[in-house]
Amino acid sequence: MKNLKLKFKIKNLCERTKKASRILALAGTGAKNRALVAMGKGLVRNASRILRENDKDLNLARKSELPPAMIERLTLNASRVASMAESLFDIAKLKDPVGEAIETTKRPNGLLIKKVRVPIGVILVIYESRPNVTSDCVGLCLKSGNALILRGGSEAINSNIAIFNVLHKELISSGLPADAISIIKDTDRKIVGRLLVESALIDLVIPRGGESLIREVSAKSRIPVIKHYKGVCHTYVDEFADLEMAEEICFNAKVQRPGVCNAMESMLVNRRIAKKFLPGMIRRFRAAGVEIRGSAEVKRIVGGAAIALATENDWYTEYLGLILSVKAVKDVDEAIGHITKYGSCHSDAIVTENRRNAEKFLNEVDSACVYVNASTRFTDGGEFGKGAEMGVSTDKIHARGPMGLEELCSYKYVIYGKGQIRR
C-alpha cells in the first residue's frame, strides 16, 4: 500500500510539472527575467534564514562525520548566498535562447526551413551536498523555459528547502506557473527509483554528486541522463613552460578550492625541468597542507621522506581534498598518454611557451575543457559567462563542459511553404 501511494504521489507531481512545462515554454523573456531578479532579491532578503537552516545541516554533517570536502561543499555563508543571488541576476541579463533561429535555409523548391531552439521540457536534477545547486538549477531552467524537479541529498535538506521556498514564493508572485519548479522534501531513497521510470513525463535527468550516485542513476534510469562524472583534472608542466607561471597555475588549481570537481588532482612535469621546478613547488604545496603522492622518480628528485609513493590507484583518484599525485614524464606525448589512461575527460591543462606542444595538447587531449597556460579552476558556468551551470558534462552527446542555457535547449525545424508538395 505504501509503495502504491508513493507511485501515485510521484506520478501526480510529474504530471503537474509536465503541464506547467508547456506554459513555461511559452513565457516571454520579460516575465522570466522579472522572476529571476525577484528571486535574487528574495535570497538577499532571506539570507539569515537560509544560513540558520544551513547551520542545522552542518551540525548534522559534523555529527555524522561526513568527509571534510563534503562539509566544505555544504557550507553557506553570507558571501555564498550573495553569489547565488548574483548568478540569478546574471542569468536574467543573458540572451534568451528560446525561439532563437540557429540556422535558416531556403530550398530550391521555395521551402524556408528554420532550425529553432526550444526547451527540453521537464528536467530532473538529483544532487548532493551543494545547496547553491538549488538556486543555479532553478535560474537556468526558468530562463531556458524548462520545468524542474529537484531532489537534493539528505545532508543538505534544510538548506535546499529554505532556498527553494524563497525562490518558489517569488515565482508565484511573478505570475509564472507554480508547478514549474518542485522540490522533493522526502529523503526516502525509494523516491529516486520511482522518478527514474517516469520517461513519459520527465525528459532529462542530470545527476550531480559523487561517482556512485551518477553510476546508480545511469544504471536505473529509463530517461536520458547527462552525466557529470568525477573530475580527475591534470596540469602538465612542459619543458618550455614559464616556471613562475607554472607554479602559480598549479598552486591555484590545487589549493584555491580543493573540494570541487575542477581542482587539479594530478600534476605531470617534464623530466627535463623536474629538478628545477619540483623542489620549490612541492615545498609550497606542503606549506599549504597538501599531501604529495609521487612517482618513484619524483621521490628521488624531491627526497624520499618528503612524499609518499603513489600507487596505481592514485592516478585514477579524485581526492577532493589537499592530496596531489605527481609524476615526471618524458614529453608531451607521455603526458597526453597518461591523461588518456587515467583522466575523466573533465578539465586538463598544459603550461608551455611552445606553440606546437600547446596545439598538440589541445588537439589530442579528449576532455570537455582543455587549457593552455591557465588554471583548470575556470571550468565553471559563471566563469564561462553562462551565469551559472547545471553541471559540467563529461558526456559527448548534446552537451559537454559547463551546461548553461543553450545546453538546456533542444531544437525543432520550422518549415514555411507556399503550397509545395513532394513529387
DRENDO-1510 file (C-alpha; in Angstrom, 1 decimal, always signed):
<recs>
REC; n; res; u; v; w
REC; 1; MET; +0.0; +0.0; +0.0 .
REC; 2; LYS; +2.8; +2.4; +0.9 .
REC; 3; ASN; +4.6; +1.7; -2.4 .
REC; 4; LEU; +1.3; +2.3; -4.3 .
REC; 5; LYS; +0.7; +5.6; -2.6 .
REC; 6; LEU; +4.3; +6.7; -3.4 .
REC; 7; LYS; +3.8; +5.7; -7.0 .
REC; 8; PHE; +0.7; +7.8; -7.4 .
REC; 9; LYS; +2.3; +10.7; -5.5 .
REC; 10; ILE; +5.3; +10.8; -7.8 .
REC; 11; LYS; +3.1; +10.4; -10.9 .
REC; 12; ASN; +0.9; +13.3; -9.8 .
REC; 13; LEU; +3.9; +15.5; -9.3 .
REC; 14; CYS; +5.3; +14.7; -12.7 .
REC; 15; GLU; +2.0; +15.2; -14.4 .
REC; 16; ARG; +1.6; +18.7; -12.8 .
REC; 17; THR; +5.2; +19.5; -13.8 .
REC; 18; LYS; +4.7; +18.4; -17.4 .
REC; 19; LYS; +1.6; +20.6; -17.6 .
REC; 20; ALA; +3.5; +23.6; -16.2 .
REC; 21; SER; +6.4; +23.0; -18.6 .
REC; 22; ARG; +4.1; +23.7; -21.6 .
REC; 23; ILE; +3.0; +27.0; -20.1 .
REC; 24; LEU; +6.6; +28.0; -19.1 .
REC; 25; ALA; +7.9; +27.2; -22.6 .
REC; 26; LEU; +5.7; +30.0; -24.0 .
REC; 27; ALA; +6.6; +32.5; -21.3 .
REC; 28; GLY; +8.1; +35.8; -22.6 .
REC; 29; THR; +11.6; +36.8; -21.9 .
REC; 30; GLY; +10.5; +39.8; -19.8 .
REC; 31; ALA; +8.4; +37.7; -17.5 .
REC; 32; LYS; +11.2; +35.2; -16.9 .
REC; 33; ASN; +13.7; +38.0; -16.3 .
REC; 34; ARG; +11.5; +39.7; -13.8 .
REC; 35; ALA; +11.0; +36.5; -11.9 .
REC; 36; LEU; +14.8; +35.9; -11.8 .
REC; 37; VAL; +15.5; +39.3; -10.5 .
REC; 38; ALA; +12.8; +38.9; -7.8 .
REC; 39; MET; +14.3; +35.6; -6.8 .
REC; 40; GLY; +17.8; +37.1; -6.4 .
REC; 41; LYS; +16.5; +39.9; -4.3 .
REC; 42; GLY; +14.5; +37.3; -2.3 .
REC; 43; LEU; +17.7; +35.3; -1.5 .
REC; 44; VAL; +19.4; +38.5; -0.2 .
REC; 45; ARG; +16.4; +39.4; +2.0 .
REC; 46; ASN; +16.2; +36.0; +3.4 .
REC; 47; ALA; +19.9; +35.3; +3.8 .
REC; 48; SER; +19.9; +35.0; +7.6 .
REC; 49; ARG; +17.0; +32.4; +7.5 .
REC; 50; ILE; +18.8; +30.4; +4.8 .
REC; 51; LEU; +22.0; +30.4; +6.9 .
REC; 52; ARG; +20.2; +29.3; +10.0 .
REC; 53; GLU; +18.9; +26.3; +8.1 .
REC; 54; ASN; +22.3; +25.6; +6.7 .
REC; 55; ASP; +23.7; +25.5; +10.3 .
REC; 56; LYS; +21.3; +22.7; +11.0 .
REC; 57; ASP; +22.7; +20.7; +8.1 .
REC; 58; LEU; +26.3; +21.5; +9.1 .
REC; 59; ASN; +25.7; +20.3; +12.7 .
REC; 60; LEU; +24.2; +17.1; +11.5 .
REC; 61; ALA; +27.1; +16.6; +9.0 .
REC; 62; ARG; +29.7; +17.0; +11.7 .
REC; 63; LYS; +27.9; +14.6; +14.0 .
REC; 64; SER; +27.7; +12.1; +11.1 .
REC; 65; GLU; +31.4; +12.7; +10.5 .
REC; 66; LEU; +31.0; +13.5; +6.8 .
REC; 67; PRO; +34.2; +14.0; +4.8 .
REC; 68; PRO; +35.7; +17.5; +5.1 .
REC; 69; ALA; +35.3; +18.0; +1.3 .
REC; 70; MET; +31.6; +17.3; +1.5 .
REC; 71; ILE; +31.2; +19.6; +4.5 .
REC; 72; GLU; +33.0; +22.4; +2.6 .
REC; 73; ARG; +30.6; +22.0; -0.4 .
REC; 74; LEU; +27.7; +22.0; +2.0 .
REC; 75; THR; +28.7; +25.2; +3.8 .
REC; 76; LEU; +27.0; +28.5; +3.1 .
REC; 77; ASN; +27.9; +32.0; +4.3 .
REC; 78; ALA; +26.8; +35.5; +3.5 .
REC; 79; SER; +29.2; +35.7; +0.6 .
REC; 80; ARG; +28.0; +32.5; -1.0 .
REC; 81; VAL; +24.3; +33.5; -0.6 .
REC; 82; ALA; +25.1; +36.8; -2.3 .
REC; 83; SER; +26.9; +34.9; -5.1 .
REC; 84; MET; +23.8; +32.8; -5.6 .
REC; 85; ALA; +21.7; +35.9; -6.0 .
REC; 86; GLU; +24.3; +37.5; -8.3 .
REC; 87; SER; +24.1; +34.4; -10.5 .
REC; 88; LEU; +20.3; +34.8; -10.9 .
REC; 89; PHE; +20.9; +38.5; -11.8 .
REC; 90; ASP; +23.5; +37.4; -14.4 .
REC; 91; ILE; +21.2; +34.8; -15.9 .
REC; 92; ALA; +18.5; +37.5; -16.2 .
REC; 93; LYS; +20.9; +39.6; -18.3 .
REC; 94; LEU; +21.8; +36.7; -20.7 .
REC; 95; LYS; +20.2; +36.3; -24.1 .
REC; 96; ASP; +17.1; +34.1; -24.0 .
REC; 97; PRO; +17.9; +31.1; -26.2 .
REC; 98; VAL; +14.2; +30.0; -26.6 .
REC; 99; GLY; +13.0; +30.7; -30.1 .
REC; 100; GLU; +16.4; +31.6; -31.5 .
REC; 101; ALA; +16.9; +30.5; -35.1 .
REC; 102; ILE; +20.1; +28.5; -35.2 .
REC; 103; GLU; +20.2; +28.4; -39.0 .
REC; 104; THR; +17.9; +29.3; -41.8 .
REC; 105; THR; +17.9; +27.5; -45.2 .
REC; 106; LYS; +15.9; +28.2; -48.4 .
REC; 107; ARG; +15.5; +25.2; -50.6 .
REC; 108; PRO; +15.3; +25.3; -54.4 .
REC; 109; ASN; +11.6; +24.5; -54.2 .
REC; 110; GLY; +10.9; +27.6; -52.1 .
REC; 111; LEU; +10.6; +25.9; -48.7 .
REC; 112; LEU; +12.0; +28.1; -45.9 .
REC; 113; ILE; +13.5; +25.9; -43.2 .
REC; 114; LYS; +14.4; +27.2; -39.8 .
REC; 115; LYS; +16.2; +25.3; -37.0 .
REC; 116; VAL; +14.9; +26.9; -33.8 .
REC; 117; ARG; +15.9; +26.4; -30.2 .
REC; 118; VAL; +13.2; +25.0; -27.9 .
REC; 119; PRO; +13.2; +24.0; -24.2 .
REC; 120; ILE; +13.9; +20.3; -23.4 .
REC; 121; GLY; +10.7; +20.1; -21.3 .
REC; 122; VAL; +10.9; +18.6; -17.8 .
REC; 123; ILE; +14.3; +18.2; -16.2 .
REC; 124; LEU; +15.0; +16.2; -13.1 .
REC; 125; VAL; +18.2; +17.1; -11.1 .
REC; 126; ILE; +19.4; +14.7; -8.5 .
REC; 127; TYR; +22.2; +16.2; -6.4 .
REC; 128; GLU; +24.3; +16.0; -3.3 .
REC; 129; SER; +25.8; +18.5; -0.8 .
REC; 130; ARG; +25.9; +21.8; -2.6 .
REC; 131; PRO; +22.9; +24.0; -1.7 .
REC; 132; ASN; +23.7; +26.6; -4.3 .
REC; 133; VAL; +22.8; +23.9; -7.0 .
REC; 134; THR; +19.2; +24.5; -5.9 .
REC; 135; SER; +19.3; +28.2; -6.9 .
REC; 136; ASP; +21.5; +27.7; -10.0 .
REC; 137; CYS; +19.3; +25.0; -11.5 .
REC; 138; VAL; +16.1; +27.0; -10.8 .
REC; 139; GLY; +17.6; +30.0; -12.6 .
REC; 140; LEU; +18.9; +28.2; -15.6 .
REC; 141; CYS; +15.8; +26.1; -16.1 .
REC; 142; LEU; +13.4; +29.1; -15.7 .
REC; 143; LYS; +15.3; +31.2; -18.3 .
REC; 144; SER; +15.5; +28.3; -20.8 .
REC; 145; GLY; +11.8; +27.6; -20.4 .
REC; 146; ASN; +12.2; +24.2; -18.7 .
REC; 147; ALA; +10.2; +22.9; -15.8 .
REC; 148; LEU; +12.3; +21.4; -13.0 .
REC; 149; ILE; +12.1; +18.8; -10.3 .
REC; 150; LEU; +14.8; +18.9; -7.7 .
REC; 151; ARG; +15.9; +16.0; -5.5 .
REC; 152; GLY; +18.7; +17.0; -3.2 .
REC; 153; GLY; +20.6; +14.9; -0.7 .
REC; 154; SER; +19.5; +14.4; +2.9 .
REC; 155; GLU; +22.8; +16.1; +4.1 .
REC; 156; ALA; +21.6; +19.4; +2.7 .
REC; 157; ILE; +17.8; +19.0; +3.0 .
REC; 158; ASN; +17.2; +22.0; +5.4 .
REC; 159; SER; +19.3; +24.4; +3.2 .
REC; 160; ASN; +17.7; +23.2; +0.0 .
REC; 161; ILE; +14.2; +23.6; +1.2 .
REC; 162; ALA; +14.9; +27.1; +2.6 .
REC; 163; ILE; +16.4; +28.3; -0.7 .
REC; 164; PHE; +13.6; +26.7; -2.7 .
REC; 165; ASN; +10.9; +28.2; -0.6 .
REC; 166; VAL; +12.2; +31.7; -1.2 .
REC; 167; LEU; +12.5; +31.1; -5.0 .
REC; 168; HIS; +9.1; +29.4; -5.3 .
REC; 169; LYS; +7.4; +32.3; -3.5 .
REC; 170; GLU; +8.9; +34.8; -6.0 .
REC; 171; LEU; +8.0; +32.6; -8.9 .
REC; 172; ILE; +4.3; +32.6; -7.9 .
REC; 173; SER; +4.4; +36.4; -7.3 .
REC; 174; SER; +5.7; +36.8; -10.8 .
REC; 175; GLY; +2.7; +35.1; -12.3 .
REC; 176; LEU; +4.5; +32.1; -13.7 .
REC; 177; PRO; +3.1; +28.6; -13.1 .
REC; 178; ALA; +3.7; +27.4; -9.5 .
REC; 179; ASP; +4.4; +23.8; -10.7 .
REC; 180; ALA; +7.2; +24.9; -12.9 .
REC; 181; ILE; +9.7; +24.2; -10.1 .
REC; 182; SER; +9.3; +21.5; -7.4 .
REC; 183; ILE; +11.5; +20.0; -4.7 .
REC; 184; ILE; +11.2; +16.5; -3.2 .
REC; 185; LYS; +11.3; +17.1; +0.6 .
REC; 186; ASP; +11.1; +13.4; +1.5 .
REC; 187; THR; +14.7; +11.9; +1.7 .
REC; 188; ASP; +13.5; +8.3; +1.2 .
REC; 189; ARG; +15.8; +6.8; -1.4 .
REC; 190; LYS; +12.9; +4.8; -3.0 .
REC; 191; ILE; +11.6; +8.1; -4.4 .
REC; 192; VAL; +14.6; +8.4; -6.8 .
REC; 193; GLY; +13.8; +4.9; -8.2 .
REC; 194; ARG; +10.2; +6.0; -8.8 .
REC; 195; LEU; +11.2; +9.2; -10.6 .
REC; 196; LEU; +13.7; +7.4; -12.9 .
REC; 197; VAL; +10.9; +5.3; -14.5 .
REC; 198; GLU; +8.7; +8.3; -15.5 .
REC; 199; SER; +10.1; +8.5; -19.0 .
REC; 200; ALA; +6.8; +9.8; -20.4 .
REC; 201; LEU; +6.7; +12.8; -18.1 .
REC; 202; ILE; +10.4; +13.6; -17.5 .
REC; 203; ASP; +12.6; +14.4; -20.5 .
REC; 204; LEU; +16.1; +14.6; -19.0 .
REC; 205; VAL; +17.9; +13.6; -15.8 .
REC; 206; ILE; +21.1; +15.4; -14.6 .
REC; 207; PRO; +22.8; +13.8; -11.6 .
REC; 208; ARG; +25.3; +15.9; -9.7 .
REC; 209; GLY; +27.3; +14.4; -6.9 .
REC; 210; GLY; +29.7; +11.5; -6.2 .
REC; 211; GLU; +30.6; +8.9; -8.8 .
REC; 212; SER; +28.5; +6.3; -7.0 .
REC; 213; LEU; +25.4; +8.4; -7.3 .
REC; 214; ILE; +25.9; +9.0; -11.0 .
REC; 215; ARG; +26.6; +5.4; -11.8 .
REC; 216; GLU; +23.4; +4.4; -9.9 .
REC; 217; VAL; +21.3; +6.9; -11.7 .
REC; 218; SER; +22.7; +5.9; -15.1 .
REC; 219; ALA; +22.1; +2.2; -14.4 .
REC; 220; LYS; +18.5; +2.6; -13.2 .
REC; 221; SER; +17.1; +5.5; -15.3 .
REC; 222; ARG; +14.7; +4.9; -18.2 .
REC; 223; ILE; +15.1; +8.6; -19.0 .
REC; 224; PRO; +18.1; +10.1; -20.9 .
REC; 225; VAL; +20.9; +11.0; -18.5 .
REC; 226; ILE; +23.6; +13.7; -18.9 .
REC; 227; LYS; +26.5; +12.6; -16.6 .
REC; 228; HIS; +28.8; +14.7; -14.6 .
REC; 229; TYR; +31.5; +12.2; -13.7 .
REC; 230; LYS; +34.4; +12.7; -11.4 .
REC; 231; GLY; +37.0; +15.4; -12.1 .
REC; 232; VAL; +40.4; +13.8; -12.3 .
REC; 233; CYS; +42.0; +17.0; -13.6 .
REC; 234; HIS; +45.6; +17.3; -14.7 .
REC; 235; THR; +48.1; +20.1; -15.2 .
REC; 236; TYR; +51.2; +19.2; -17.4 .
REC; 237; VAL; +54.2; +21.5; -16.9 .
REC; 238; ASP; +56.1; +21.3; -20.2 .
REC; 239; GLU; +59.8; +21.7; -20.7 .
REC; 240; PHE; +59.1; +25.0; -22.4 .
REC; 241; ALA; +57.0; +26.4; -19.5 .
REC; 242; ASP; +57.5; +29.7; -17.8 .
REC; 243; LEU; +58.2; +28.1; -14.4 .
REC; 244; GLU; +57.0; +31.1; -12.4 .
REC; 245; MET; +53.7; +31.0; -14.3 .
REC; 246; ALA; +53.5; +27.2; -13.9 .
REC; 247; GLU; +53.9; +27.4; -10.1 .
REC; 248; GLU; +51.1; +30.0; -9.8 .
REC; 249; ILE; +48.8; +28.0; -12.0 .
REC; 250; CYS; +49.4; +24.7; -10.3 .
REC; 251; PHE; +49.1; +26.1; -6.8 .
REC; 252; ASN; +45.8; +27.8; -7.7 .
REC; 253; ALA; +44.4; +24.7; -9.4 .
REC; 254; LYS; +45.1; +22.5; -6.3 .
REC; 255; VAL; +44.8; +24.8; -3.3 .
REC; 256; GLN; +42.3; +27.6; -4.1 .
REC; 257; ARG; +39.3; +25.3; -3.5 .
REC; 258; PRO; +40.3; +21.7; -3.4 .
REC; 259; GLY; +36.9; +20.2; -2.8 .
REC; 260; VAL; +35.4; +20.9; -6.2 .
REC; 261; CYS; +35.4; +18.9; -9.5 .
REC; 262; ASN; +37.7; +21.3; -11.4 .
REC; 263; ALA; +40.5; +21.2; -8.9 .
REC; 264; MET; +43.8; +19.7; -10.1 .
REC; 265; GLU; +44.2; +16.1; -8.8 .
REC; 266; SER; +47.4; +15.1; -10.7 .
REC; 267; MET; +50.4; +17.2; -11.8 .
REC; 268; LEU; +52.7; +16.0; -14.6 .
REC; 269; VAL; +56.1; +17.6; -15.0 .
REC; 270; ASN; +58.5; +17.2; -17.9 .
REC; 271; ARG; +61.6; +15.5; -16.5 .
REC; 272; ARG; +63.9; +18.0; -18.3 .
REC; 273; ILE; +62.8; +20.7; -15.9 .
REC; 274; ALA; +61.7; +18.5; -13.0 .
REC; 275; LYS; +64.8; +19.0; -10.8 .
REC; 276; LYS; +64.5; +22.8; -11.2 .
REC; 277; PHE; +60.7; +23.0; -10.8 .
REC; 278; LEU; +59.6; +20.3; -8.3 .
REC; 279; PRO; +61.5; +21.0; -5.1 .
REC; 280; GLY; +60.2; +24.6; -4.7 .
REC; 281; MET; +56.8; +23.6; -6.0 .
REC; 282; ILE; +56.5; +20.7; -3.5 .
REC; 283; ARG; +57.7; +22.9; -0.6 .
REC; 284; ARG; +55.0; +25.4; -1.4 .
REC; 285; PHE; +52.3; +22.7; -1.6 .
REC; 286; ARG; +53.4; +21.1; +1.7 .
REC; 287; ALA; +53.4; +24.5; +3.4 .
REC; 288; ALA; +49.8; +24.8; +2.3 .
REC; 289; GLY; +49.0; +21.4; +3.8 .
REC; 290; VAL; +48.9; +19.4; +0.6 .
REC; 291; GLU; +49.9; +15.7; +0.9 .
REC; 292; ILE; +52.1; +14.7; -2.1 .
REC; 293; ARG; +52.0; +11.2; -3.6 .
REC; 294; GLY; +54.7; +11.0; -6.2 .
REC; 295; SER; +56.1; +8.5; -8.7 .
REC; 296; ALA; +59.5; +6.9; -7.8 .
REC; 297; GLU; +61.3; +9.4; -9.9 .
REC; 298; VAL; +59.6; +12.3; -8.2 .
REC; 299; LYS; +60.5; +10.9; -4.8 .
REC; 300; ARG; +64.2; +10.7; -5.9 .
REC; 301; ILE; +64.2; +14.3; -7.0 .
REC; 302; VAL; +62.4; +15.7; -4.0 .
REC; 303; GLY; +63.7; +13.4; -1.3 .
REC; 304; GLY; +62.0; +10.2; -0.3 .
REC; 305; ALA; +61.0; +11.2; +3.2 .
REC; 306; ALA; +59.1; +14.3; +2.0 .
REC; 307; ILE; +56.4; +12.5; +0.0 .
REC; 308; ALA; +54.6; +9.2; -0.2 .
REC; 309; LEU; +55.0; +6.8; -3.1 .
REC; 310; ALA; +52.0; +6.9; -5.4 .
REC; 311; THR; +50.1; +3.7; -6.1 .
REC; 312; GLU; +48.4; +2.8; -9.4 .
REC; 313; ASN; +45.0; +3.7; -7.8 .
REC; 314; ASP; +46.3; +7.3; -7.0 .
REC; 315; TRP; +46.4; +8.2; -10.7 .
REC; 316; TYR; +42.7; +7.4; -11.0 .
REC; 317; THR; +41.6; +9.1; -7.8 .
REC; 318; GLU; +39.6; +12.3; -7.4 .
REC; 319; TYR; +40.7; +13.3; -4.0 .
REC; 320; LEU; +38.5; +16.4; -3.5 .
REC; 321; GLY; +40.9; +17.5; -0.8 .
REC; 322; LEU; +44.5; +18.5; -0.1 .
REC; 323; ILE; +46.2; +15.5; -1.7 .
REC; 324; LEU; +48.0; +15.6; -5.1 .
REC; 325; SER; +49.6; +12.9; -7.2 .
REC; 326; VAL; +52.7; +14.0; -9.1 .
REC; 327; LYS; +54.6; +12.3; -11.9 .
REC; 328; ALA; +57.6; +13.1; -14.1 .
REC; 329; VAL; +57.1; +12.4; -17.8 .
REC; 330; LYS; +59.3; +12.2; -20.8 .
REC; 331; ASP; +57.5; +14.7; -23.1 .
REC; 332; VAL; +54.1; +16.0; -24.2 .
REC; 333; ASP; +53.2; +12.6; -25.8 .
REC; 334; GLU; +53.7; +10.8; -22.5 .
REC; 335; ALA; +51.7; +13.4; -20.7 .
REC; 336; ILE; +48.8; +13.0; -23.2 .
REC; 337; GLY; +49.0; +9.2; -22.9 .
REC; 338; HIS; +48.8; +9.4; -19.1 .
REC; 339; ILE; +45.8; +11.7; -19.2 .
REC; 340; THR; +44.1; +9.5; -21.8 .
REC; 341; LYS; +44.5; +6.5; -19.5 .
REC; 342; TYR; +43.8; +7.9; -16.1 .
REC; 343; GLY; +41.8; +11.1; -16.7 .
REC; 344; SER; +38.0; +11.6; -16.5 .
REC; 345; CYS; +37.5; +13.8; -19.6 .
REC; 346; HIS; +36.8; +16.8; -17.4 .
REC; 347; SER; +39.5; +19.5; -17.5 .
REC; 348; ASP; +43.2; +19.3; -18.3 .
REC; 349; ALA; +45.9; +22.0; -18.8 .
REC; 350; ILE; +49.3; +22.4; -20.3 .
REC; 351; VAL; +51.7; +25.2; -19.2 .
REC; 352; THR; +54.1; +25.9; -22.1 .
REC; 353; GLU; +55.5; +28.7; -24.3 .
REC; 354; ASN; +55.9; +26.2; -27.2 .
REC; 355; ARG; +53.0; +26.7; -29.7 .
REC; 356; ARG; +53.5; +23.3; -31.3 .
REC; 357; ASN; +53.2; +21.5; -28.0 .
REC; 358; ALA; +50.2; +23.6; -27.0 .
REC; 359; GLU; +48.3; +22.8; -30.1 .
REC; 360; LYS; +49.2; +19.1; -29.9 .
REC; 361; PHE; +47.8; +19.0; -26.3 .
REC; 362; LEU; +44.7; +20.9; -27.3 .
REC; 363; ASN; +44.0; +18.6; -30.3 .
REC; 364; GLU; +44.8; +15.3; -28.6 .
REC; 365; VAL; +43.5; +15.6; -25.1 .
REC; 366; ASP; +39.9; +14.5; -25.3 .
REC; 367; SER; +38.4; +16.3; -22.4 .
REC; 368; ALA; +35.4; +18.7; -22.1 .
REC; 369; CYS; +37.8; +21.6; -21.3 .
REC; 370; VAL; +41.4; +21.8; -22.3 .
REC; 371; TYR; +43.6; +24.8; -21.3 .
REC; 372; VAL; +46.9; +26.4; -22.3 .
REC; 373; ASN; +48.5; +28.5; -19.6 .
REC; 374; ALA; +45.5; +28.7; -17.2 .
REC; 375; SER; +44.1; +27.0; -14.1 .
REC; 376; THR; +41.5; +24.3; -14.5 .
REC; 377; ARG; +39.6; +26.1; -11.8 .
REC; 378; PHE; +38.0; +28.2; -14.6 .
REC; 379; THR; +35.8; +25.3; -15.7 .
REC; 380; ASP; +32.6; +26.8; -14.3 .
REC; 381; GLY; +29.4; +28.2; -15.8 .
REC; 382; GLY; +29.8; +31.6; -14.2 .
REC; 383; GLU; +33.5; +31.9; -15.3 .
REC; 384; PHE; +32.4; +30.9; -18.9 .
REC; 385; GLY; +29.8; +33.7; -19.0 .
REC; 386; LYS; +26.8; +31.4; -18.6 .
REC; 387; GLY; +25.6; +32.9; -15.4 .
REC; 388; ALA; +25.7; +29.6; -13.6 .
REC; 389; GLU; +25.7; +25.9; -14.7 .
REC; 390; MET; +23.6; +22.8; -14.3 .
REC; 391; GLY; +26.8; +20.8; -14.0 .
REC; 392; VAL; +29.9; +20.0; -16.0 .
REC; 393; SER; +29.0; +17.3; -18.5 .
REC; 394; THR; +31.7; +14.8; -19.3 .
REC; 395; ASP; +29.4; +13.2; -22.0 .
REC; 396; LYS; +30.0; +13.8; -25.7 .
REC; 397; ILE; +26.4; +13.8; -26.9 .
REC; 398; HIS; +24.2; +17.0; -26.9 .
REC; 399; ALA; +26.1; +18.9; -24.1 .
REC; 400; ARG; +29.7; +18.9; -23.0 .
REC; 401; GLY; +31.5; +21.0; -20.3 .
REC; 402; PRO; +29.7; +23.6; -18.3 .
REC; 403; MET; +25.9; +23.4; -19.1 .
REC; 404; GLY; +24.3; +26.7; -19.5 .
REC; 405; LEU; +21.2; +28.0; -21.2 .
REC; 406; GLU; +21.9; +26.8; -24.7 .
REC; 407; GLU; +22.8; +23.3; -23.5 .
REC; 408; LEU; +19.3; +23.2; -21.8 .
REC; 409; CYS; +17.6; +23.6; -25.1 .
REC; 410; SER; +16.8; +21.1; -27.9 .
REC; 411; TYR; +15.6; +22.3; -31.3 .
REC; 412; LYS; +12.9; +21.8; -33.8 .
REC; 413; TYR; +12.6; +22.5; -37.5 .
REC; 414; VAL; +10.0; +25.1; -38.6 .
REC; 415; ILE; +9.1; +25.0; -42.3 .
REC; 416; TYR; +7.3; +27.7; -44.2 .
REC; 417; GLY; +5.8; +26.8; -47.6 .
REC; 418; LYS; +3.5; +28.2; -50.3 .
REC; 419; GLY; +1.7; +25.1; -51.3 .
REC; 420; GLN; +4.7; +22.9; -52.1 .
REC; 421; ILE; +4.0; +19.2; -52.5 .
REC; 422; ARG; +6.6; +16.4; -52.9 .
REC; 423; ARG; +6.7; +14.6; -56.2 .
</recs>
